[in-house]
């Protein structure tokens, strides 16, 4: 039984937030979109900027802090704290989510999290309902550790797969699933790597080579929660991408809104 089955019924979704903005990352940066952010995640990256979707107890906080010590990360970000699950994860019926998305009157939907593929059954029902109302371009953002089921493959237009490197602190046993890499390679998927240092570039190259990911499907993005770090790391990464033939992505939402939620 997976996390989603334990936490909600098959005709509902555990939702963190639904809002309208512009896509801030990846190849569609700048495009107006409706965002559906789902709660819960099977990985727990210390730098995650949406910890309010999954960091719900002291045990998990201690686990993240221990991982940070193990990999030598000394970072005291204010979001590294326990969140109230009752406040942050709302169980909404599929029909309610459908109505909220349609109300924005935007045919571009970004499904993010958390880890959306933990709720595949309910997502399939939602997306089938959406397509009956209006044709959507659907981006689904995933950490790449859960294989999508057949039912969802024909509905999602683009997969934004974000493999977690060693500095994320999950351990390769949890964050690297070879069968998932092979599955996503066959889809319209872009592999977005979050980079903090040159060591991460080496880890990224190992994965790209190991799974023979095409260069035009590799996207590098700086890990940064403020514009100063974004600019500093972005300069290094943009030059690297030019040399390697990869795509570069900034984090437009940081430039526009800082590290604010639902923007």
C-alpha positions in Angstrom: 0.0 0.0 0.0 1.5 3.3 -1.0 1.4 6.7 0.7 -1.4 8.0 -1.3 -3.6 5.0 -0.6 -3.1 5.4 3.1 -3.8 9.1 3.1 -6.9 9.6 0.9 -9.7 7.9 -0.9 -9.6 7.0 -4.6 -12.0 9.7 -5.6 -10.0 12.5 -4.0 -6.6 14.2 -4.0 -4.3 15.4 -1.2 -3.7 18.9 -2.4 -1.3 21.5 -1.1 -2.3 24.4 -3.3 -3.8 25.4 -6.6 -2.8 28.7 -8.1 -2.2 30.6 -11.3 1.2 31.9 -12.3 3.9 31.5 -15.0 6.1 28.4 -15.3 9.3 29.3 -13.6 11.5 26.4 -14.6 12.4 24.2 -17.5 11.8 24.6 -21.2 8.4 26.3 -20.8 9.7 29.1 -18.6 7.5 32.1 -18.8 4.4 30.4 -20.1 1.2 31.2 -18.1 0.0 28.1 -16.3 -2.3 26.8 -13.6 -0.4 24.9 -10.9 -1.8 21.9 -9.0 0.6 21.2 -6.2 0.0 17.8 -4.5 1.0 16.8 -1.0 3.3 14.0 0.3 6.6 12.8 -1.2 8.6 9.6 -1.1 11.9 11.5 -1.0 13.0 14.1 1.5 15.6 16.5 0.1 17.0 18.9 2.6 17.0 21.8 0.1 13.4 21.2 -1.1 11.5 24.5 -1.3 8.2 22.8 -0.7 8.8 21.1 2.6 5.3 22.1 3.6 4.0 19.3 1.3 5.7 16.5 3.2 7.6 17.5 6.4 4.8 16.7 8.9 6.5 15.1 11.9 9.6 15.4 14.2 10.8 11.9 13.1 11.0 13.1 9.5 12.8 16.3 10.5 15.3 14.3 12.5 15.9 12.0 9.5 16.5 15.0 7.2 18.9 16.6 9.7 20.8 13.3 10.1 21.2 13.1 6.4 22.5 16.6 6.3 25.2 15.7 8.8 26.1 12.6 6.9 26.8 14.5 3.7 28.3 17.5 5.4 25.6 20.1 4.8 25.5 23.0 7.2 22.4 25.0 6.4 19.9 26.5 8.7 17.0 27.5 6.4 13.9 28.7 8.2 11.7 26.1 6.3 13.5 23.2 7.9 10.8 22.7 10.5 7.7 20.6 11.1 4.5 21.6 9.3 0.9 21.0 10.3 -0.4 18.3 8.0 -4.0 19.3 8.7 -3.3 22.8 7.5 -1.0 22.0 4.6 -2.6 18.9 3.0 -6.3 19.2 2.1 -8.3 16.2 0.9 -10.3 17.6 -2.0 -12.7 15.7 -4.2 -11.7 15.2 -7.9 -14.7 17.3 -8.9 -13.7 20.2 -6.6 -10.1 20.2 -8.0 -11.5 20.0 -11.5 -13.7 23.1 -10.9 -10.8 25.1 -9.4 -8.5 24.4 -12.3 -11.1 25.2 -15.0 -11.9 28.5 -13.2 -8.5 29.8 -14.1 -9.4 29.4 -17.8 -5.8 28.5 -18.8 -5.2 25.4 -21.0 -1.6 24.8 -19.6 -1.5 22.8 -16.4 1.6 22.0 -14.3 1.2 19.2 -11.8 3.9 19.3 -9.1 4.4 18.4 -5.5 5.4 16.7 -3.4 5.5 13.7 -5.7 2.4 13.6 -7.9 2.9 10.0 -9.0 2.1 8.8 -5.5 -1.5 9.7 -6.4 -1.7 8.2 -9.9 -5.1 6.7 -9.7 -6.8 9.9 -8.6 -4.7 11.9 -11.1 -5.9 9.8 -14.0 -9.5 10.4 -13.1 -8.9 14.1 -12.7 -7.0 14.4 -16.1 -9.6 12.4 -17.9 -12.3 14.8 -16.5 -10.3 17.8 -17.6 -9.8 16.6 -21.1 -13.5 16.1 -21.5 -14.0 19.7 -20.7 -11.1 21.2 -22.6 -7.9 20.1 -24.2 -5.0 20.8 -21.8 -1.2 20.8 -22.2 -0.1 19.0 -19.1 3.3 19.1 -17.6 4.0 16.6 -14.7 6.9 17.2 -12.4 8.3 14.1 -10.8 11.5 12.9 -9.0 11.7 10.0 -11.3 11.5 7.2 -8.8 8.0 5.9 -9.6 7.0 4.4 -12.9 3.9 6.0 -14.5 1.1 3.7 -15.2 -0.2 3.1 -18.7 -3.4 5.0 -18.1 -1.6 8.3 -17.5 0.9 8.1 -20.3 -1.4 9.3 -23.0 -2.7 12.2 -21.0 0.5 13.9 -19.8 2.0 16.0 -22.6 5.5 16.5 -21.0 7.4 14.9 -18.1 9.8 17.0 -16.1 11.9 14.5 -14.3 14.2 15.8 -11.6 16.7 13.1 -10.5 18.2 13.7 -7.1 22.0 13.9 -6.9 24.0 12.8 -3.9 23.9 16.2 -2.2 20.1 15.9 -1.9 20.7 13.5 0.9 18.3 10.6 0.1 20.9 8.0 -0.8 21.1 6.3 -4.2 19.1 3.3 -2.9 16.1 5.6 -2.7 16.6 8.1 -5.4 18.0 6.1 -8.3 15.6 3.6 -10.0 17.1 2.3 -13.2 13.8 1.0 -14.5 12.3 4.4 -14.1 15.1 6.1 -16.1 14.5 3.7 -18.9 10.8 4.3 -18.9 11.0 8.1 -18.9 13.6 8.1 -21.7 11.0 6.7 -24.0 8.6 9.5 -23.2 8.5 13.2 -23.9 10.7 13.8 -20.9 13.3 16.3 -19.9 15.7 15.5 -17.1 16.2 18.5 -14.9 19.2 18.4 -12.5 19.5 20.8 -9.6 23.1 21.9 -9.2 24.8 23.5 -6.2 28.5 22.9 -6.9 31.0 21.4 -9.3 30.7 18.1 -7.4 27.1 17.9 -8.5 28.1 18.4 -12.1 30.3 15.3 -11.8 27.4 13.3 -10.3 25.1 14.6 -13.0 27.5 13.5 -15.7 27.6 10.0 -14.3 23.9 9.6 -14.5 23.7 11.1 -18.0 26.3 8.7 -19.2 25.0 5.7 -17.3 21.5 6.0 -18.8 22.5 7.5 -22.1 20.3 10.5 -21.7 20.3 12.6 -24.9 22.0 16.0 -24.5 18.9 17.9 -25.7 16.9 16.3 -22.9 19.2 17.4 -20.1 18.4 20.6 -18.2 20.6 22.1 -15.5 19.2 24.5 -12.9 20.9 26.3 -10.0 19.9 25.4 -6.4 19.1 28.8 -5.0 16.4 30.4 -2.8 17.5 34.0 -3.4 18.5 36.0 -6.5 22.1 36.5 -5.4 22.8 32.7 -5.4 20.7 32.2 -8.5 22.8 34.7 -10.4 26.1 33.4 -9.1 25.4 29.7 -9.8 23.5 30.5 -13.0 26.6 32.1 -14.5 28.6 29.0 -13.9 25.9 26.7 -15.1 25.0 28.6 -18.3 28.6 28.4 -19.4 28.8 24.7 -18.6 25.6 24.1 -20.5 26.9 25.9 -23.6 30.0 23.7 -23.6 28.1 20.5 -23.1 25.1 21.1 -25.3 22.6 21.0 -22.4 19.7 23.3 -21.7 20.0 25.9 -18.9 17.1 26.9 -16.7 16.9 29.7 -14.2 14.2 29.8 -11.5 12.0 32.6 -12.7 9.8 32.5 -9.6 12.8 33.4 -7.4 13.6 36.4 -9.6 10.0 37.6 -9.6 8.7 36.7 -6.1 11.6 35.6 -4.0 11.0 32.3 -2.2 7.2 33.0 -1.7 4.6 30.3 -2.0 1.9 30.0 -4.6 3.3 32.7 -6.9 
